[in-house]
Amino acid sequence: MYIVCVAACPTGVAHTYMAAEALEVKGKELGIEVKVETQGSMGVENEITAEDIARADAAILAADVAVIGAERFSSLPKIECSVADPIKHGDALFEALTAEVQ
């Protein structure tokens, strides 16, 4: 399984990168390939490409602000949540997403 994710918080610093790391770590634990785009004070980093989206099985948008380019993910099953959710509830988030995909 391949999941694309966006992490973004209002200040675009701490929680953005903590959520990105939590998504990557949990994905690795579960044997799921994860690519996380961060949107924050440094701009967009590790941008998800059209090829990534075409290959993806699902998306996680973990953001407390509007995601730049959210329409890119309209064709994918997705979960939208707070940027804190991957940090606090990673297992539940991936369980819900896996159920959404199957």
Backbone as a printed PyTorch tensor [residue, N CA C, xyz], in Angstrom:
tensor([[[  0.8450,  -1.1780,   0.0000],
         [  0.0000,   0.0000,   0.0000],
         [  0.8910,   1.2420,   0.0000]],

        [[  0.4450,   2.2490,  -0.6960],
         [  1.1660,   3.5210,  -0.7930],
         [  0.2010,   4.6480,  -0.4260]],

        [[  0.5750,   5.4290,   0.5790],
         [ -0.2700,   6.5200,   1.0600],
         [  0.4790,   7.8360,   0.9360]],

        [[ -0.2110,   8.8370,   0.3950],
         [  0.3410,  10.1880,   0.3430],
         [ -0.3150,  11.0030,   1.4490]],

        [[  0.4670,  11.8760,   2.0610],
         [ -0.0210,  12.6480,   3.2060],
         [  0.4340,  14.0990,   3.0920]],

        [[ -0.3490,  14.9740,   3.7060],
         [  0.0490,  16.3690,   3.8670],
         [ -0.0640,  16.6950,   5.3480]],

        [[  0.9570,  17.3300,   5.8870],
         [  0.9460,  17.8060,   7.2710],
         [  1.1130,  19.3190,   7.2470]],

        [[  0.2210,  20.0220,   7.9680],
         [  0.2920,  21.4880,   7.9930],
         [ -0.3780,  22.0120,   9.2540]],

        [[  0.3010,  22.9500,   9.9190],
         [ -0.2860,  23.6010,  11.0970],
         [ -0.2270,  25.1120,  10.8960]],

        [[ -0.9320,  25.8610,  11.7240],
         [ -1.0040,  27.3180,  11.5270],
         [  0.3490,  28.0180,  11.4780]],

        [[  1.2820,  27.6320,  12.3350],
         [  2.5880,  28.2850,  12.3000],
         [  3.5430,  27.5790,  11.3540]],

        [[  3.2250,  26.3300,  11.0310],
         [  4.0290,  25.5990,  10.0580],
         [  5.4060,  25.2250,  10.5480]],

        [[  5.5110,  24.9720,  11.8270],
         [  6.8230,  24.6020,  12.3610],
         [  6.7010,  23.2650,  13.0920]],

        [[  6.6430,  23.2840,  14.4000],
         [  6.7650,  22.0750,  15.2170],
         [  5.7700,  20.9740,  14.8700]],

        [[  4.4810,  21.2600,  14.9620],
         [  3.4950,  20.2020,  14.7510],
         [  3.5220,  19.6550,  13.3300]],

        [[  3.8150,  20.4870,  12.3660],
         [  3.8950,  20.0270,  10.9860],
         [  4.9280,  18.9170,  10.8640]],

        [[  6.1090,  19.1450,  11.3850],
         [  7.1860,  18.1680,  11.2460],
         [  7.0280,  16.9790,  12.1890]],

        [[  6.4250,  17.2110,  13.3590],
         [  6.1450,  16.1010,  14.2710],
         [  5.1140,  15.1650,  13.6480]],

        [[  4.0930,  15.7160,  13.0200],
         [  3.0730,  14.8970,  12.3610],
         [  3.6680,  14.1350,  11.1860]],

        [[  4.5130,  14.8010,  10.4080],
         [  5.1560,  14.1390,   9.2680],
         [  5.9810,  12.9490,   9.7430]],

        [[  6.7530,  13.1530,  10.7890],
         [  7.5680,  12.0610,  11.3180],
         [  6.6960,  10.9320,  11.8570]],

        [[  5.6230,  11.2740,  12.5620],
         [  4.7230,  10.2560,  13.1100],
         [  4.0890,   9.4210,  11.9930]],

        [[  3.6850,  10.0640,  10.9030],
         [  3.1090,   9.3460,   9.7680],
         [  4.1280,   8.4040,   9.1350]],

        [[  5.3490,   8.8740,   8.9570],
         [  6.3950,   8.0440,   8.3630],
         [  6.7450,   6.8590,   9.2560]],

        [[  6.8900,   7.0880,  10.5520],
         [  7.2480,   6.0270,  11.4930],
         [  6.1420,   4.9730,  11.5670]],

        [[  4.8950,   5.4170,  11.7110],
         [  3.7740,   4.4770,  11.8040],
         [  3.6170,   3.6950,  10.5140]],

        [[  3.7720,   4.3490,   9.3810],
         [  3.7070,   3.6570,   8.1030],
         [  4.7610,   2.5640,   8.0160]],

        [[  5.9720,   2.8880,   8.4070],
         [  7.0690,   1.9110,   8.3750],
         [  6.7620,   0.7280,   9.2870]],

        [[  6.2460,   1.0110,  10.4880],
         [  5.8700,  -0.0580,  11.4300],
         [  4.8560,  -1.0070,  10.8180]],

        [[  3.9380,  -0.4610,  10.0360],
         [  2.8510,  -1.2500,   9.4550],
         [  3.1820,  -1.8020,   8.0680]],

        [[  4.3660,  -1.5050,   7.5630],
         [  4.7500,  -1.9770,   6.2360],
         [  4.0460,  -1.2320,   5.1150]],

        [[  3.6730,   0.0100,   5.3800],
         [  2.9890,   0.8600,   4.3980],
         [  3.9590,   1.9380,   3.9380]],

        [[  4.0930,   2.0790,   2.6270],
         [  4.9400,   3.1430,   2.0860],
         [  4.1960,   4.4680,   2.1980]],

        [[  4.8570,   5.4580,   2.7590],
         [  4.2420,   6.7510,   3.0180],
         [  5.1290,   7.8660,   2.4670]],

        [[  4.5070,   8.8070,   1.7900],
         [  5.1990,  10.0390,   1.3960],
         [  4.4410,  11.1980,   2.0090]],

        [[  5.1730,  12.0440,   2.7390],
         [  4.5400,  13.1670,   3.4280],
         [  5.0520,  14.4920,   2.8720]],

        [[  4.1180,  15.3040,   2.4200],
         [  4.3980,  16.6780,   2.0080],
         [  4.1380,  17.5690,   3.2160]],

        [[  5.0610,  18.4610,   3.5190],
         [  4.8280,  19.4160,   4.6000],
         [  4.5430,  20.7850,   3.9900]],

        [[  3.6100,  21.4850,   4.6280],
         [  3.2710,  22.8460,   4.2160],
         [  3.3850,  23.7050,   5.4640]],

        [[  4.3540,  24.6000,   5.4520],
         [  4.5670,  25.4100,   6.6420],
         [  5.3420,  26.6640,   6.3640]],

        [[  6.0430,  27.1230,   7.3700],
         [  6.7780,  28.3810,   7.2610],
         [  7.8920,  28.3140,   6.2250]],

        [[  8.3330,  27.1180,   5.8960],
         [  9.3750,  26.9430,   4.8730],
         [  8.7700,  26.7330,   3.4800]],

        [[  7.4430,  26.8590,   3.3730],
         [  6.7650,  26.6130,   2.1080],
         [  6.4020,  25.1420,   1.9930]],

        [[  6.2270,  24.6800,   0.7670],
         [  5.8920,  23.2850,   0.5170],
         [  7.1900,  22.5160,   0.3460]],

        [[  7.3360,  21.4600,   1.1510],
         [  8.5280,  20.6120,   1.0620],
         [  8.1020,  19.1830,   0.7740]],

        [[  8.9290,  18.4570,   0.0320],
         [  8.6830,  17.0650,  -0.3290],
         [  7.3430,  16.9570,  -1.0710]],

        [[  7.1460,  17.8240,  -2.0410],
         [  5.8700,  17.9520,  -2.7430],
         [  5.4050,  16.6380,  -3.3620]],

        [[  4.1350,  16.3560,  -3.1830],
         [  3.5200,  15.1720,  -3.7720],
         [  3.2440,  15.4830,  -5.2350]],

        [[  3.7320,  14.6250,  -6.1040],
         [  3.6120,  14.8320,  -7.5480],
         [  2.3650,  14.1380,  -8.1000]],

        [[  2.0430,  14.4470,  -9.3450],
         [  0.9270,  13.7800, -10.0210],
         [  1.1890,  12.2800, -10.1080]],

        [[  2.4500,  11.9040, -10.2850],
         [  2.8090,  10.4800, -10.3370],
         [  2.5660,   9.8090,  -8.9850]],

        [[  2.8900,  10.5120,  -7.8940],
         [  2.6240,   9.9750,  -6.5580],
         [  1.1270,   9.7190,  -6.3790]],

        [[  0.3100,  10.6820,  -6.7820],
         [ -1.1360,  10.5670,  -6.6190],
         [ -1.6880,   9.4360,  -7.4800]],

        [[ -1.1890,   9.2960,  -8.7010],
         [ -1.6460,   8.2200,  -9.5790],
         [ -1.3330,   6.8480,  -8.9930]],

        [[ -0.2460,   6.7540,  -8.2720],
         [  0.2010,   5.4950,  -7.6750],
         [ -0.4330,   5.2370,  -6.3030]],

        [[ -0.9140,   6.2610,  -5.6580],
         [ -1.3870,   6.1640,  -4.2730],
         [ -2.6940,   5.3860,  -4.1460]],

        [[ -2.8110,   4.7060,  -3.0020],
         [ -4.0380,   3.9940,  -2.6640],
         [ -4.9780,   4.8780,  -1.8530]],

        [[ -4.4090,   5.8610,  -1.1420],
         [ -5.2080,   6.7210,  -0.2680],
         [ -4.3780,   7.9260,   0.1540]],

        [[ -5.0580,   8.8510,   0.8720],
         [ -4.3860,  10.0610,   1.3410],
         [ -4.8180,  10.3860,   2.7700]],

        [[ -3.8950,  11.0140,   3.4910],
         [ -4.1810,  11.5650,   4.8080],
         [ -3.8380,  13.0460,   4.7450]],

        [[ -4.8070,  13.8850,   5.0730],
         [ -4.5730,  15.3250,   5.1380],
         [ -4.6630,  15.7110,   6.6080]],

        [[ -3.5160,  15.8380,   7.2470],
         [ -3.4330,  16.1730,   8.6710],
         [ -3.0870,  17.6530,   8.7710]],

        [[ -4.1220,  18.4760,   8.9150],
         [ -3.8990,  19.9180,   8.8340],
         [ -4.9080,  20.6910,   9.6740]],

        [[ -4.4220,  21.7630,  10.2730],
         [ -5.2880,  22.6860,  10.9980],
         [ -5.4260,  24.0040,  10.2450]],

        [[ -4.9900,  24.0040,   9.0020],
         [ -5.1360,  25.1340,   8.0810],
         [ -5.5600,  24.5510,   6.7330]],

        [[ -5.9660,  25.4130,   5.8100],
         [ -6.3330,  24.9430,   4.4770],
         [ -5.1030,  24.3440,   3.7840]],

        [[ -5.2800,  23.1620,   3.2300],
         [ -4.1980,  22.4950,   2.5130],
         [ -4.0850,  23.1080,   1.1200]],

        [[ -2.8950,  23.5250,   0.7670],
         [ -2.6410,  24.0640,  -0.5660],
         [ -2.7590,  22.9190,  -1.5650]],

        [[ -3.6140,  23.0790,  -2.5500],
         [ -3.7710,  22.0470,  -3.5760],
         [ -4.5410,  20.8240,  -3.1160]],

        [[ -5.4400,  20.9850,  -2.1740],
         [ -6.2100,  19.8500,  -1.6450],
         [ -6.9890,  19.1180,  -2.7400]],

        [[ -7.3710,  19.8320,  -3.7810],
         [ -8.1320,  19.2170,  -4.8690],
         [ -7.3560,  18.0980,  -5.5580]],

        [[ -6.0370,  18.0810,  -5.4170],
         [ -5.2210,  17.0130,  -6.0160],
         [ -5.6340,  15.6410,  -5.5270]],

        [[ -6.2200,  15.5800,  -4.3370],
         [ -6.5170,  14.3090,  -3.7000],
         [ -7.9660,  13.8750,  -3.8700]],

        [[ -8.7290,  14.5710,  -4.7070],
         [-10.1650,  14.3110,  -4.8420],
         [-10.4740,  12.9110,  -5.3600]],

        [[ -9.5810,  12.2980,  -6.0880],
         [ -9.8320,  10.9630,  -6.6510],
         [ -9.4730,   9.8270,  -5.6880]],

        [[ -8.9020,  10.1730,  -4.5410],
         [ -8.4360,   9.1550,  -3.5980],
         [ -9.3290,   9.0310,  -2.3720]],

        [[ -9.4460,   7.8050,  -1.8310],
         [-10.0460,   7.7020,  -0.4990],
         [ -9.1470,   8.4910,   0.4540]],

        [[ -9.7410,   9.2680,   1.3620],
         [ -8.8780,  10.0750,   2.2230],
         [ -9.4990,  10.3000,   3.5820]],

        [[ -8.6310,  10.5980,   4.5010],
         [ -9.0380,  10.9950,   5.8380],
         [ -8.4640,  12.3790,   6.0730]],

        [[ -9.3160,  13.2850,   6.5430],
         [ -8.8790,  14.6160,   6.9200],
         [ -8.9740,  14.7060,   8.4350]],

        [[ -7.9000,  15.1810,   9.0550],
         [ -7.8470,  15.2190,  10.5120],
         [ -6.9790,  16.3870,  10.9780]],

        [[ -6.9420,  16.5570,  12.2670],
         [ -6.0840,  17.5770,  12.8680],
         [ -4.6250,  17.1670,  12.7140]],

        [[ -3.7470,  18.1410,  12.6760],
         [ -2.3180,  17.8580,  12.5690],
         [ -1.8130,  17.0820,  13.7890]],

        [[ -2.5080,  17.1720,  14.9090],
         [ -2.1010,  16.4550,  16.1210],
         [ -2.4950,  14.9750,  16.0870]],

        [[ -3.4550,  14.6050,  15.2610],
         [ -3.9440,  13.2240,  15.2610],
         [ -2.8860,  12.1740,  14.9260]],

        [[ -2.0250,  12.3800,  13.9360],
         [ -0.9950,  11.3670,  13.6860],
         [ -0.0450,  11.2030,  14.8800]],

        [[  0.1610,  12.2690,  15.6150],
         [  1.0640,  12.2280,  16.7670],
         [  0.4110,  11.4690,  17.9240]],

        [[ -0.8560,  11.7490,  18.1700],
         [ -1.5590,  11.1780,  19.3230],
         [ -2.2960,   9.8780,  19.0230]],

        [[ -2.7850,   9.7250,  17.7940],
         [ -3.6620,   8.6010,  17.4650],
         [ -3.2540,   7.9150,  16.1580]],

        [[ -1.9720,   7.6910,  15.9750],
         [ -1.4680,   7.1180,  14.7260],
         [ -2.0730,   5.7710,  14.3800]],

        [[ -2.1790,   4.8760,  15.3790],
         [ -2.7370,   3.5470,  15.1170],
         [ -4.1730,   3.6590,  14.6010]],

        [[ -4.9890,   4.4300,  15.2940],
         [ -6.3970,   4.5750,  14.9120],
         [ -6.5310,   5.2180,  13.5330]],

        [[ -5.6830,   6.1710,  13.2300],
         [ -5.7170,   6.8530,  11.9390],
         [ -5.4370,   5.8780,  10.7990]],

        [[ -4.3980,   5.0640,  10.9540],
         [ -4.0670,   4.1000,   9.9070],
         [ -5.1000,   2.9870,   9.8240]],

        [[ -5.6790,   2.5730,  10.9490],
         [ -6.7480,   1.5710,  10.9250],
         [ -7.9490,   2.0840,  10.1510]],

        [[ -8.3440,   3.3220,  10.4140],
         [ -9.4810,   3.9150,   9.7270],
         [ -9.2090,   4.0490,   8.2320]],

        [[ -8.0120,   4.4500,   7.8750],
         [ -7.6720,   4.6040,   6.4740],
         [ -7.6390,   3.2580,   5.7610]],

        [[ -7.0830,   2.2510,   6.4040],
         [ -7.0360,   0.9180,   5.8240],
         [ -8.4510,   0.3920,   5.5810]],

        [[ -9.3470,   0.6210,   6.5230],
         [-10.7430,   0.1960,   6.3630],
         [-11.4010,   0.9330,   5.2120]],

        [[-11.0480,   2.1990,   5.0230],
         [-11.5940,   3.0240,   3.9450],
         [-11.1660,   2.4950,   2.5710]],

        [[ -9.9450,   1.9760,   2.4950],
         [ -9.3800,   1.5150,   1.2180],
         [ -9.9280,   0.1430,   0.8280]],

        [[-10.1860,  -0.7080,   1.8060],
         [-10.6080,  -2.0900,   1.4900],
         [-12.0100,  -2.1980,   1.0360]]])
